[in-house]
Amino acid sequence: MVRRRNFSQEELAILFRGPSVLEDQNERECPACGQMSVRFYVRKSARAGQPTLMNHMWCASCGTFFASTGGYPRGLVIHDRWREVDPDGWRDFKSTLKVFDTLDRLWRRGVLPQSFTQE
């Protein structure tokens, strides 16, 4: 298992300069280690009865990560094959650190990245 740590504020600022993950799902260069291995995963959730977008960003090489929640964009449709190939795997979201290992495995198998459309 990769040792995990949070991206620093400076590293996040570098990552957020690029296009939104909803626009470009390609891996990005990690400001922590320099490898082209920053990956993204988003999912719809709910907080206080309101739809929420949960964002997961991690480097598959060095283990640096970031997770956040925000408002769910109106009309966003997430196309996510994870639910099709491993519906039981969603229990991994109970462990923030374990979920990144699961997401890496799905990425290597070609199940991820996700795609998005707007209704």
Secondary structure, DSSP 8 states (H G I E B T S, - for coil): ----EE--HHHHHHHHTS--TTT--S-EE-TTT--EEEEEEEEEEEETTEEEEEEEEEETTT-EEEEEEEE--TTEEEE-THHHH-GGGGGGGGSHHHHHHHHHHHHHTT--S-EEEE-
